[in-house]
Amino acid sequence: MTRRLVPILAVLTIATGMLGAGVGSGASVAKDPPGKTLFMSNCAGCHTLAAAKAKGTVGPNLDKKKTKLAIVVARVTNGKGAMPSFKGRLKTTQITQIAKWVTANYKK
């Protein structure tokens, strides 16, 4: 009887290992692009942008403004009017990531 159980247990052990191989690896979990993540944590409180489901009313509605990339980078970096400068808070690469994501995701 024991000899018959050994192959069955071996197959079950291998099958269980194969099923659990991908569990918890996060390989299939989609992550937001860095620009979106940064926008959500730094900009969404003030600005409206449909792609981020942001409905801020302090700053302009970015879907309506559709500002060019270079201007978005300049505004986020240096600020203007009520818009604060993020030069000391964000790295240049982070500002560029936000600007690229925003300009690529204006409401059509």
C-alpha positions in Angstrom: 0.0 0.0 0.0 2.8 2.4 0.9 4.5 1.8 -2.4 1.4 2.9 -4.3 1.2 6.2 -2.3 4.7 7.3 -3.0 4.2 8.1 -6.7 0.9 9.8 -6.0 2.4 12.0 -3.2 5.3 12.9 -5.5 2.9 14.0 -8.3 0.8 16.0 -5.8 3.9 17.7 -4.3 5.2 18.7 -7.8 1.8 19.9 -8.9 1.3 22.0 -5.7 4.7 23.6 -6.2 3.9 24.5 -9.8 0.6 26.1 -8.8 2.1 28.2 -6.1 5.1 29.3 -8.1 3.6 32.6 -9.3 1.6 33.4 -6.1 2.9 36.5 -4.4 5.4 37.4 -7.0 3.5 40.4 -8.2 4.4 39.6 -11.8 0.9 40.1 -13.0 0.0 43.2 -10.9 -0.1 46.3 -13.1 1.6 49.3 -11.6 0.8 52.9 -12.4 3.5 54.7 -14.4 5.7 56.9 -12.2 4.3 60.1 -13.7 0.8 59.2 -12.6 1.8 58.2 -9.2 3.7 61.4 -8.7 0.8 63.4 -10.1 -1.6 61.8 -7.7 0.5 62.6 -4.7 1.6 66.1 -5.7 -0.9 67.6 -8.1 -4.3 65.9 -7.9 -5.4 67.9 -4.8 -5.4 71.1 -6.8 -5.9 70.1 -10.5 -8.6 68.3 -12.5 -7.4 65.6 -14.9 -9.7 62.9 -16.0 -7.0 60.3 -16.6 -6.1 60.5 -12.9 -9.7 60.8 -11.8 -8.5 64.1 -10.1 -11.1 66.7 -9.4 -9.2 69.5 -7.7 -10.6 73.0 -8.1 -7.8 75.2 -6.8 -5.6 75.0 -10.0 -6.7 75.0 -13.6 -8.5 72.0 -15.2 -5.6 70.4 -17.1 -7.9 68.7 -19.5 -9.1 72.1 -20.7 -5.6 73.8 -20.7 -3.8 71.2 -22.7 -0.5 73.0 -22.1 2.7 71.9 -24.0 5.3 69.7 -22.3 8.0 72.5 -21.9 5.5 74.8 -20.2 4.3 72.1 -17.8 7.9 71.4 -16.8 8.5 75.1 -16.3 5.3 75.6 -14.2 6.0 72.5 -12.0 9.6 73.5 -11.6 9.3 77.2 -10.9 5.6 77.7 -10.1 3.6 80.8 -11.2 1.0 82.8 -9.3 -0.8 80.4 -6.9 1.1 77.5 -8.3 4.0 76.6 -6.0 7.5 75.7 -7.2 8.3 72.0 -6.8 12.0 72.6 -7.5 13.1 71.7 -3.9 10.5 69.0 -3.4 10.9 66.9 -6.5 13.9 65.8 -8.6 14.1 67.1 -12.2 13.4 63.5 -13.4 10.3 63.4 -11.3 9.0 66.7 -12.7 9.7 65.5 -16.2 7.8 62.2 -15.5 4.8 64.2 -14.2 4.9 66.6 -17.2 5.2 63.8 -19.8 2.4 61.8 -18.2 0.1 64.8 -17.9 0.6 65.9 -21.5 0.1 62.4 -22.8 -3.2 62.0 -20.9 -5.3 65.1 -21.6 -8.9 64.2 -22.1 -9.5 63.9 -25.8 
